[in-house]
Structures are given as C-alpha cells and as structure tokens.
Amino acid sequence: ATESTGSDSDKGLLEKVGLARTKLKDVKVEPNRVTVPYELPAGELTNDDVAKAIPRIASALDVPTTAIRVMHDPDSARKGQFVIVPEDMLKTPTVWPGPFAPGESVAVPLRLGVYDDGSDLLLPLLDAIHLLVMGMTGSGKTEGALDILLEILTRNDVAVWLADAAKAGQDFQPLIPAMDWAALDTPAAGAMVAAVQAVIPARTAWLRDHSYRAWEPAAAQTQTNPAHSCAASGACGCPGMPYLLAWFEEAAKLLRELGDDVFTGIAQEARSAGVSLVVSMQRASGYQLSTDTRASLPAAMCFGVKGDDAGFALPEEVLDAGANPAAWGNKRKGYVYLVSAGVEEDLYANPARTFWTGPPAEGTYERMARYVVEHFANVRAELDPVTAAAAERVAGQLFTHRAARAAGAPAAPAPQLADEPELVDGEDADLDVSAELPPAETNVPLPVVDKPSTEAARELLDEMVQMLASVGPGTVAVKDLGPYLEKIGRDRSWVSREMKRLSEEGRLAATGEAGVYRLIPALAGV
C-alpha cells in the first residue's frame, strides 16, 4: 500500500509540474541527497522540458530552486536523473584549512572550498588554462580570489603577476610580497598586458628549443635531461621556466581603456607557453568583454549575480541543469559554480562555497597571508631570465622597478631635461647625425621667442606620435619624427629621451628594436 501511495503521489506531482507520464526508476537515498532517475514519454517530452520544470518541482517540494539539479543522459534526449539536496549544507562557511599541496607543482589541482556534499572544490589550473571569475559586489568573489592565491603561492613552479588598477591591490596587499609583479596603477597594468603579449613568443621559443611541446613541470627545473637540451649534445643546464599566472583583477577598467578584445590574442596563444590568464570582473557582458575573448576563457567561476548575468559566465546546459547564481545574488557570500576541463561535468551545476578567511576585524586573513609569504619564500620559483628579458623589453622600468612600485616606494623621477641637449643619447651614439640634417644653407635656427615651451613641445610630440602610429603599423620610431622637429622646436636627441620617458610611464611600449615603440592606444590618450 505504501508503494502504491508513493507511486500515485509521484504521478500527481509530475502531472502538476508538466511532466505527466514520466517514469521514475530506482530512487537512491543518501544523507541530504536523493537521486531519482527518470524516463520521459517518447516523442512527447525532452530533457529541455525537464529544465523548464525545475522551478515548479522546487515549488512542489518546497525547497529552493538551487536544491534541484538535473543530470541529462548524454546518450538520450529523454533520460536523466534528478538530484535533490533539500538542506543547504553550505550555510556555515569553512575557514581556509591551509594549503592543499604545499611545496608541490601547480599541476596539482588547487583546493578552493567545498561542494554541498562535503567534497573538495578543486580547480585543475593546467586543465582550465584560462579562467573567468565573475560575481556582483558582495558575492564573495574577492574571497574566492584569495583562496586561489593563498593556494598557488605555496607551489614550487609558478610565478604570479597581478594587475589591479581599479583598487590598487587593496584586497591583496598582504600577499603582494610573494608575487613576482603587482601592477597597481593604470600605466603598470597596461604595461603588464603588453608584457604578457611579449613573453608568449619568447617562452614558446624556449620550450621548442628544449623539446617541450607544451609546458610541463619538468620545464620549471634546471634542464639536466639531454632529451630536453638546447645544446648540440648532452644536457644544456639552462635555468628552468616556471609556469606564469597573470591575474587581471576588476578587469573591466582595463577593458574600457585598452579595448574589449585586448585579452583575445593572449588567451588564444598562451596555452602552449605555460601561461594562464585569470580575468576577474563583476559582469562579463558583451559591452565589456568581446565574444572572442569570452570564448577564449574556457573555465569559469560564477558567484552570485543579478538577473540573467549568469549567461555570460556559465554554459547554457549548466543553467538548464539547475545552476542559478541569480538566486544567491549577494546574499550567499562565497557560493559559486565551477565549470572547467578536468572537473566532472556532473559537478558543474552543483553549488560549492569557497573557503572563508575569517572576520576582517580579527586579522585572520593577514595571519594566513603572512604564513604563506614567509613560510614558502624558499619554495616559490623565481621568474626565469627568458620571461624577465621579454617583459623588460616592453615594460621598461615599470617592470624592472616593479618591487619598489608595489611596495609603495616613489618611482624613480624622470630626468629633468633641459630645452637644449647637453649629451648625445646612448642609442644615437653610433649614428651619423649629419646625414639626416638638411643642407647647411637651409638650416636656419628658430628664433628663441617662437620656441614652444617644454609642456607645449611634449603635447606636440604626443600628437605626432599618435598620428604616425595610427597611419602605420601601430609603431613609431624616433627617426619618423625627423620631419616634425621644426614644429616641435626640439632636436632628435630630445625626442629620443622623451619617447623613452613615455615608455617608462607605460604610454608607449618598447618593441626590442632601438628607437622603435608601439602605441598603447588608450593609455596614450587615443
């Protein structure tokens, strides 16, 4: 009698929610988890109808919509199983328990929190490749970021670059000493974008020369294996190349200034170079992030969002399976869905919660950060010379002085340049200056009274640089300014020094060719 009553009850419920004639099979009951396989009537209903029925099922069972998940049978359009988790086991946050794999490779997954069944929330970074982190203000996105960084800064073969021009690294200050580069203002963040672009071909070439098809943990070690040698015979002994994680926090600001597709090429090319991008923002809408860039970020962590914003982070099939971060908004801090290669697809629609770093007033996070920074200082890998050289070529002092800038030390002052040159610039030392001068009879000096002020000359130079870069390949050389020296009222040596200054300020990017620079559009004022 009990079985018949239960069967009739099931049928009544299924009819109410629009799934009449659906067959329910062997029910599996576990603590706080019920799994119910289903089979829809052939030719009448599909798994899409099940996804649409989730809110009605939740209403009938009097549970939140996030308590109902659907796992579709990949081999059938009408079979699958309901997973019902009636009690929210994530209400009480779990304090960060310490590193998951201290001193090990970044190839070991990062433990970031727990799923609602108590299992570990693991991010396999090398499988994820690039990660979009999205969540509205108050959703716990920053806590999730701290969990990733606390974990990764205990590994032995990865270097971390962090750009946070929006809040100057406010949330990450205790961890900055463990990072290789923290770019905390707009010029430095723009330079970091250019540097990541520049290091990819340099790293790829090194990996190729050492017979690596892609980055692997062995590439981070001193190259003592003859099978991975750039020498004609025997081991080369070259320093290893650690993995590189480039994190762009509150990336919407950079995207506004540099263009919504600034990360597209980087993301597409970085995988084989051992470089991962993390792009963190509150809302990855099409107005802020190009479609191509979003497609190049295959993994996503989606915290609470507003309305339909989840569609920018989570695949449609995950939303159809019951994932609903809009139900959390900013009321369930730290609740998250993780979608990534290397994670079981059945877990995509399962809510998880990232670890908590404790009440701000108690200084728990600061103590955790101090432990990671100090205890693992001798474990973390130093940046390799190939990556460092490529970054320095394009970022100049914004890279070489990165530690002092991140620590808040005043940047090296730009030289006070006189209006008239006193010395020949180093890069012009080998040039035949007279070869570029007009004939003597036409070389009439400008009257001093008509000479632009230094400020006016710099404005004119900026206009000329933008104009030349816009009509050419995006680069401009010191020699290209020759025809405009009279208008600027300065000589070639002054122009050369000024362009170096613009490069050091992050408004131009050096190309590696002496005297040739690439325009960084938004930062140069275009």
C-alpha positions in Angstrom: 0.0 0.0 0.0 2.8 2.3 0.8 4.5 1.8 -2.5 1.2 2.4 -4.4 0.6 5.6 -2.4 4.1 6.8 -3.2 3.7 6.0 -6.8 0.3 7.8 -7.0 1.9 10.7 -5.2 4.8 10.8 -7.7 2.4 10.7 -10.6 0.4 13.6 -9.2 3.4 15.7 -8.6 4.8 15.0 -12.1 1.4 15.9 -13.7 1.3 19.2 -11.7 4.8 20.3 -13.0 4.1 19.4 -16.6 5.9 16.0 -16.7 2.9 13.6 -16.9 3.6 10.0 -17.9 7.3 10.3 -16.8 8.6 7.2 -15.3 10.7 7.4 -12.1 13.1 4.5 -11.6 15.3 3.2 -8.7 15.5 6.0 -6.2 18.8 6.3 -4.3 18.6 8.0 -0.9 21.7 9.3 0.8 22.1 11.7 3.7 20.8 15.1 2.4 20.7 13.8 -1.2 18.1 12.0 -3.2 18.9 10.8 -6.7 15.9 9.9 -8.9 16.5 8.5 -12.5 13.7 9.4 -14.9 12.5 8.4 -18.3 10.2 10.8 -20.3 7.5 9.6 -22.6 8.9 9.0 -26.0 8.0 11.7 -28.6 6.2 13.9 -26.0 8.8 15.4 -23.8 12.6 16.1 -23.9 15.2 17.0 -21.4 14.6 20.6 -22.2 11.1 20.3 -20.7 12.7 19.0 -17.5 15.0 22.0 -17.3 12.0 24.3 -17.6 10.1 22.4 -14.9 12.8 22.8 -12.2 11.2 25.9 -10.6 7.8 24.1 -10.4 9.4 21.0 -8.9 11.1 23.1 -6.3 7.8 24.8 -5.5 6.1 21.4 -5.2 8.8 20.1 -2.8 9.1 23.5 -1.0 12.8 23.8 -1.5 14.9 26.5 -3.2 15.5 26.1 -6.9 19.2 25.6 -6.3 18.3 22.4 -4.4 17.1 20.7 -7.6 19.7 19.7 -10.3 19.2 17.7 -13.4 21.9 15.4 -15.0 20.9 14.6 -18.5 21.9 11.3 -20.1 24.3 12.2 -22.9 23.1 9.3 -25.0 19.4 10.1 -24.7 17.1 13.2 -25.2 14.6 11.8 -22.7 16.5 10.2 -19.9 18.5 11.5 -17.0 18.2 11.9 -13.2 17.0 14.4 -10.7 19.3 15.2 -7.8 17.6 16.8 -4.8 19.6 18.3 -1.9 16.9 19.6 0.5 19.2 21.1 3.1 21.7 23.8 2.4 24.9 22.3 3.9 26.9 25.4 2.9 25.3 27.9 5.2 28.1 27.7 7.7 31.4 28.8 5.9 34.5 26.7 6.2 37.6 28.6 7.3 40.6 28.1 5.0 42.3 24.9 6.3 45.7 25.6 4.9 47.4 24.7 1.7 46.3 21.5 -0.1 49.6 20.6 -1.7 52.3 22.7 -0.2 55.6 22.7 -2.0 54.2 20.7 -4.9 53.7 21.6 -8.6 51.0 23.9 -9.9 49.9 20.8 -11.9 48.3 19.5 -8.7 44.7 21.0 -8.5 44.1 23.9 -6.2 41.6 23.4 -3.3 39.3 26.4 -3.1 36.4 25.2 -0.9 33.7 22.5 -0.6 30.7 21.3 -2.6 27.4 20.9 -0.9 28.0 17.2 -0.4 31.2 18.0 1.6 33.7 17.0 -1.2 36.6 19.3 -2.1 36.1 22.1 -4.6 39.2 21.6 -6.8 40.4 23.8 -9.7 42.9 22.0 -12.0 44.6 25.1 -13.3 46.5 23.4 -16.1 43.3 21.9 -17.5 41.3 25.1 -17.0 44.0 27.1 -18.9 42.3 30.5 -18.6 39.6 31.4 -16.0 36.8 34.0 -15.9 35.8 34.9 -12.3 32.5 36.7 -12.2 30.3 37.9 -9.3 28.4 41.0 -8.2 29.6 43.2 -5.3 29.2 41.3 -2.0 29.0 37.9 -3.7 32.4 36.7 -2.3 34.4 37.0 -5.5 37.3 38.5 -3.6 37.3 35.7 -1.1 37.5 33.2 -4.0 40.4 35.1 -5.4 42.2 35.0 -2.1 41.7 31.2 -1.9 43.3 30.8 -5.3 46.2 33.0 -4.4 46.8 31.5 -1.0 47.0 28.1 -2.6 49.0 28.9 -5.6 51.7 30.9 -3.7 52.6 27.7 -1.9 53.6 25.9 -5.1 57.2 25.5 -6.3 57.0 26.1 -10.0 54.7 29.1 -10.7 55.2 32.8 -10.8 52.3 35.2 -10.2 51.6 38.5 -11.9 48.7 40.6 -10.6 47.2 43.7 -12.1 44.7 45.7 -10.1 44.4 49.3 -11.3 40.9 49.7 -10.0 41.6 49.3 -6.3 45.5 49.5 -6.3 45.7 46.0 -4.8 43.7 46.9 -1.7 42.4 43.4 -1.1 45.8 41.7 -1.9 48.3 43.8 0.0 49.3 41.1 2.5 50.1 38.7 -0.4 51.9 41.1 -2.7 55.4 40.3 -1.3 55.0 36.8 -2.6 54.1 37.9 -6.1 56.7 38.4 -8.8 54.9 41.5 -10.2 52.0 43.5 -8.8 50.8 46.3 -11.2 48.7 48.6 -9.0 48.1 51.6 -11.3 46.9 52.0 -14.9 50.3 52.5 -16.6 51.7 49.5 -14.9 48.6 47.4 -15.6 48.8 48.4 -19.3 52.4 47.5 -19.3 51.6 44.1 -17.9 49.2 43.4 -20.7 51.9 44.3 -23.2 54.4 42.2 -21.3 52.2 39.1 -21.3 51.8 39.5 -25.1 55.6 39.8 -25.4 56.6 36.9 -23.2 54.4 34.3 -25.0 56.6 34.0 -28.2 59.8 34.1 -26.1 58.5 31.3 -23.8 57.2 29.3 -26.7 60.6 29.5 -28.4 62.4 28.4 -25.3 60.1 25.4 -24.8 60.5 24.5 -28.5 64.3 24.7 -28.3 64.2 22.4 -25.2 61.9 19.9 -27.0 58.7 20.6 -25.0 55.5 20.5 -27.0 53.8 22.4 -24.1 54.7 23.5 -20.6 55.1 20.7 -18.1 56.5 20.6 -14.5 59.9 19.4 -15.8 60.3 22.6 -17.7 60.4 24.5 -14.5 63.5 22.6 -13.3 67.2 23.2 -14.3 67.5 21.3 -17.6 69.7 18.4 -16.9 68.0 15.9 -19.1 69.6 15.5 -22.6 66.2 14.9 -24.0 65.3 18.5 -23.1 68.5 20.2 -24.1 69.1 23.2 -26.4 72.8 22.1 -26.8 74.1 20.0 -29.7 74.8 17.2 -27.4 74.3 16.4 -23.7 72.4 18.4 -21.1 72.4 22.2 -21.5 71.9 23.1 -17.8 69.6 26.0 -18.7 67.6 27.5 -15.9 64.0 26.2 -15.8 60.9 28.2 -16.8 58.2 28.3 -14.2 54.5 28.5 -15.1 53.1 32.0 -15.2 49.7 33.1 -13.8 48.6 36.5 -15.0 45.7 37.8 -12.9 43.7 40.8 -14.0 41.5 42.0 -11.2 38.4 44.2 -11.8 39.4 43.8 -15.5 36.5 46.0 -16.7 38.7 49.1 -16.1 41.4 47.8 -18.4 39.0 46.6 -21.0 37.5 50.1 -21.2 40.9 51.7 -21.6 42.6 49.1 -23.9 39.7 47.6 -25.8 37.3 44.8 -25.1 39.4 42.3 -27.1 42.7 43.1 -25.5 43.0 39.6 -24.0 41.8 37.6 -27.0 45.1 37.1 -28.7 46.9 36.5 -25.4 44.4 33.8 -24.4 44.5 32.1 -27.7 48.3 31.9 -27.9 49.2 31.4 -24.2 48.3 27.8 -23.6 51.4 26.2 -25.1 53.6 28.8 -23.5 52.7 27.8 -19.9 50.7 31.0 -19.2 47.3 31.1 -17.7 45.1 34.2 -17.5 42.6 35.0 -14.8 40.1 37.7 -15.8 38.0 38.9 -12.8 35.1 41.2 -13.2 31.6 41.8 -11.8 29.8 41.4 -15.1 31.3 39.9 -18.2 28.7 41.4 -20.6 29.1 41.8 -24.3 29.6 45.6 -23.7 32.7 44.9 -21.6 34.2 41.6 -22.9 34.2 40.7 -26.6 32.6 37.5 -27.7 36.0 36.2 -29.0 37.7 36.9 -25.6 34.9 35.2 -23.7 35.3 32.2 -25.9 39.0 32.2 -25.2 38.4 31.8 -21.4 37.1 28.2 -21.3 36.8 27.9 -17.5 34.6 30.0 -15.2 33.8 30.6 -11.5 30.5 32.2 -11.2 29.5 33.7 -7.8 26.1 35.4 -7.1 24.9 37.7 -9.9 22.0 39.7 -10.9 19.2 38.6 -13.3 20.4 36.9 -16.4 24.1 37.8 -16.0 24.9 34.2 -15.3 24.6 33.5 -19.1 27.8 35.5 -19.6 29.8 33.0 -17.4 28.0 29.6 -17.4 27.2 27.5 -20.4 23.5 27.1 -21.3 23.5 23.4 -20.5 24.7 24.1 -17.0 21.9 26.6 -16.4 19.4 24.2 -17.8 20.7 21.6 -15.3 19.6 23.9 -12.5 22.6 26.2 -11.8 21.1 29.5 -10.7 23.6 32.0 -9.3 21.0 34.8 -9.6 19.1 33.1 -6.7 22.1 33.9 -4.5 22.8 37.5 -5.5 24.9 38.9 -2.8 23.0 37.1 0.0 25.1 33.9 -0.2 28.7 35.1 0.0 31.2 32.7 -1.4 28.6 30.4 -3.1 30.0 29.5 -6.5 29.6 27.3 -9.6 32.8 26.0 -11.2 33.0 24.9 -14.8 36.3 23.7 -16.1 38.0 21.0 -18.0 39.3 18.4 -15.5 36.2 18.8 -13.3 33.5 16.2 -13.6 30.6 17.6 -15.7 28.1 16.2 -13.2 29.6 18.8 -10.7 29.1 21.8 -12.9 25.6 22.5 -11.6 26.5 21.6 -8.0 26.8 24.7 -5.7 30.0 25.0 -3.8 31.3 27.5 -1.3 34.8 28.9 -1.2 36.8 29.0 2.0 36.5 31.9 4.3 39.5 33.9 5.5 37.7 35.0 8.7 36.3 38.2 10.1 38.3 41.2 9.0 38.4 42.7 12.5 40.3 39.6 13.8 43.1 39.8 11.2 42.8 36.1 10.3 43.5 36.8 6.6 46.6 38.8 7.4 47.9 35.9 9.5 47.2 33.4 6.8 48.9 35.6 4.2 51.9 36.2 6.4 52.3 32.4 6.9 52.2 31.8 3.1 54.5 34.7 2.3 57.1 33.8 4.8 56.9 30.0 5.1 57.1 29.4 1.4 59.5 32.1 0.4 62.2 29.5 -0.3 59.7 27.2 -2.1 58.4 29.6 -4.7 60.2 29.7 -8.1 61.9 32.9 -9.3 61.0 34.3 -12.7 63.1 32.8 -15.4 65.5 35.0 -17.4 63.7 34.5 -20.7 60.4 35.8 -19.4 62.1 38.6 -17.5 64.0 39.8 -20.5 60.9 39.8 -22.8 58.9 41.7 -20.1 61.7 44.3 -19.6 61.9 45.0 -23.3 58.3 46.2 -23.5 57.6 47.4 -20.0 61.0 49.1 -19.1 61.2 50.5 -15.6 57.6 49.6 -14.9 58.9 46.0 -14.8 62.5 46.4 -13.6 61.3 48.7 -10.7 58.2 46.5 -10.0 59.1 45.6 -6.5 59.7 49.2 -5.3 56.5 50.4 -7.0 54.4 47.6 -5.5 55.9 48.4 -2.1 54.8 52.0 -2.4 58.3 53.4 -2.8 58.4 56.5 -5.0 59.1 55.8 -8.6 62.5 56.9 -10.0 62.0 60.5 -11.0 62.1 61.3 -14.7 65.2 63.2 -15.6 64.9 67.0 -15.6 65.6 67.7 -19.3 67.0 71.0 -20.4 65.5 72.5 -23.5 68.8 72.3 -25.3 70.7 68.9 -25.5 73.8 68.5 -23.4 74.8 65.0 -24.4 74.3 62.6 -27.3 71.7 60.0 -26.4 73.1 56.5 -26.0 71.0 54.9 -28.7 72.2 57.6 -31.2 75.9 57.3 -30.3 76.7 55.3 -33.5 74.6 57.4 -35.9 75.9 59.8 -38.5 73.9 62.7 -37.3 74.9 65.0 -40.2 73.4 62.5 -42.7 69.9 63.4 -41.5 70.4 67.1 -41.3 69.1 69.4 -44.1 71.7 71.3 -46.2 73.6 73.9 -44.2 72.2 76.9 -46.1 68.6 75.9 -45.1 69.4 75.1 -41.5 68.2 78.3 -40.1 67.8 78.2 -36.3 64.4 79.0 -35.0 64.1 82.3 -33.1 64.1 81.7 -29.4 60.9 83.7 -29.0 59.0 81.2 -31.2 60.3 78.1 -29.5 57.5 76.1 -27.8 57.7 75.6 -24.0 58.6 72.1 -22.8 55.0 71.4 -22.0 53.8 72.5 -25.4 56.6 70.5 -27.1 55.5 67.4 -25.2 51.9 67.9 -26.3 53.0 68.3 -29.9 55.2 65.2 -29.7 52.2 63.3 -28.3 50.1 64.4 -31.2 52.7 63.4 -33.8 53.3 60.0 -32.2 49.6 59.2 -32.2 49.2 60.4 -35.8 52.2 58.4 -37.1 51.1 55.2 -35.2 47.5 55.5 -36.5 48.5 55.6 -40.2 51.2 53.0 -39.9 51.6 49.5 -38.4 50.9 50.8 -34.8 54.6 51.6 -34.2 56.6 54.8 -34.4 60.3 55.3 -34.5 62.4 58.2 -33.3 63.6 58.8 -36.9 60.0 59.1 -38.1 59.8 62.4 -36.1 62.6 64.0 -38.2 60.3 66.0 -40.5 58.4 67.4 -37.4 61.4 68.6 -35.4 61.0 72.1 -36.5 57.3 72.2 -35.4 58.1 70.6 -32.1 61.0 73.0 -31.6 63.4 70.4 -30.4 66.1 68.1 -31.8 66.3 64.4 -32.3 68.1 63.7 -29.0 65.3 65.4 -27.0 62.7 63.5 -28.9 64.5 60.2 -28.2 64.7 60.9 -24.5 61.0 61.9 -24.3 59.9 58.7 -26.0 61.9 56.7 -23.5 60.1 58.6 -20.8 56.7 57.8 -22.3 57.8 54.2 -22.4 58.8 54.1 -18.8 55.4 55.7 -17.9 53.6 52.9 -19.7 52.2 55.2 -22.5 54.4 53.6 -25.1 55.8 50.1 -25.3 59.3 49.4 -26.5 59.5 46.8 -29.3 63.0 45.5 -28.7 64.2 47.4 -31.7 66.2 50.5 -30.7 64.3 53.7 -31.0 61.0 52.0 -32.1 57.9 52.0 -29.9 54.4 50.6 -30.0 51.5 52.8 -29.2 49.3 51.7 -26.2 46.1 53.4 -27.5 44.0 54.2 -24.5 47.0 55.0 -22.2 48.4 57.4 -24.8 45.1 59.2 -24.9 43.7 57.9 -28.2 
